[in-house]
């Protein structure tokens, strides 16, 4: 099982992105936030690392994409996205913030590997809205 990072001990911070250890992105493992709207996705979008942020719903992708506080340009990959749009985004950006649905994750990985100069190994992945039941 992956390491579980419990942020409940970080009570001096309102947002995940304020925790000093998360400056360059989220740690590897499962982030047990206990609260919603504390900025896990925001931390991934606004750190200087390449990220694939995987969400269950297109509405969540749109919400993340439309956040006026994003430091980096984001790009949505779903069933409607064209490869020409992806190529345009990657030609204009050096740090990639890719927002995709669970269903389009395979397409996202394929496009990274075949349409960019980066490898999939340069990316961090955030599975947003992940639910884990521990028994």
C-alpha positions in Angstrom: 0.0 0.0 0.0 1.1 3.6 -0.7 2.2 5.9 2.1 -0.7 7.8 3.6 0.1 11.4 4.3 -2.1 12.8 7.0 -2.4 16.6 6.8 -4.5 16.9 9.9 -1.2 17.5 11.8 -0.6 20.6 9.6 -3.1 22.7 11.6 -1.2 25.9 11.2 -2.0 26.0 7.4 -5.3 26.7 5.7 -4.2 25.3 2.4 -2.1 22.3 1.4 0.0 24.5 -0.8 1.1 26.5 2.2 2.8 23.4 3.8 6.6 23.9 3.1 7.2 20.3 2.2 4.7 20.6 -0.7 6.4 23.6 -2.4 7.4 21.6 -5.4 4.3 19.4 -5.5 2.4 16.9 -3.5 4.4 14.0 -1.8 4.2 10.5 -3.2 1.4 8.6 -1.5 -2.3 9.1 -0.5 -3.0 12.6 0.9 -5.5 12.1 3.7 -6.8 15.7 3.9 -9.9 15.0 6.0 -11.3 18.3 4.7 -12.4 19.4 1.2 -11.4 22.6 -0.5 -8.0 22.8 1.0 -6.1 23.1 -2.2 -4.6 19.7 -3.2 -5.3 20.3 -6.9 -4.3 23.9 -6.5 -0.9 22.8 -5.1 -0.3 20.5 -8.1 -1.3 23.2 -10.6 0.8 25.9 -9.1 4.1 24.1 -8.4 6.9 24.1 -10.9 6.5 20.4 -11.8 4.8 18.7 -14.8 1.5 17.3 -13.6 -1.4 15.1 -14.9 -4.4 15.8 -12.8 -7.0 13.1 -13.2 -10.6 13.8 -12.3 -13.9 11.8 -12.5 -16.0 14.6 -14.1 -15.6 17.1 -16.9 -17.2 19.8 -14.7 -14.3 19.4 -12.2 -11.8 19.8 -15.1 -13.5 23.0 -16.1 -13.5 24.3 -12.6 -9.8 23.7 -12.2 -9.1 25.1 -15.7 -11.1 28.3 -15.1 -9.4 29.2 -11.7 -8.1 32.7 -12.2 -5.4 32.1 -9.5 -3.5 29.4 -11.6 0.2 30.3 -12.0 0.6 28.0 -15.0 -1.6 27.4 -18.0 -3.7 24.3 -17.8 -5.0 22.1 -20.6 -8.0 19.8 -20.6 -7.8 16.4 -22.3 -11.1 14.6 -22.7 -13.0 12.9 -25.4 -13.5 16.2 -27.3 -9.9 17.3 -27.3 -8.0 17.3 -30.6 -4.3 16.4 -30.9 -3.7 19.7 -32.8 -4.9 21.6 -29.7 -2.6 19.5 -27.5 0.4 20.2 -29.8 -0.4 23.9 -29.7 -0.5 23.9 -25.9 2.8 22.0 -25.5 4.5 24.3 -28.0 3.6 27.3 -25.9 4.4 26.0 -22.5 7.5 24.5 -20.9 5.7 23.2 -17.7 2.6 21.1 -18.5 -0.5 21.0 -16.3 -2.7 18.4 -18.0 -6.3 18.0 -16.7 -7.9 14.8 -17.8 -10.8 12.4 -17.0 -10.2 8.9 -15.9 -11.5 7.8 -19.3 -8.9 9.9 -21.2 -5.9 9.1 -19.1 -4.6 6.5 -21.6 -5.0 9.0 -24.4 -3.1 11.6 -22.3 -0.2 9.3 -21.7 0.0 8.3 -25.4 0.0 12.0 -26.5 2.8 12.8 -24.0 4.9 9.9 -25.2 4.3 10.5 -29.0 3.6 14.2 -29.4 6.1 16.0 -27.0 9.8 16.0 -26.2 9.1 14.9 -22.6 8.7 11.4 -21.3 6.0 10.3 -19.0 8.6 9.8 -16.2 8.9 13.6 -15.9 5.3 13.9 -14.8 3.7 13.7 -11.4 0.1 12.4 -11.2 -2.7 13.5 -8.9 -5.8 11.4 -8.8 -8.4 13.9 -7.6 -11.5 12.7 -5.8 -9.9 9.4 -4.9 -11.8 7.4 -2.3 -10.1 4.7 -0.2 -11.8 2.4 2.2 -9.4 0.8 4.7 -10.7 -2.1 6.6 
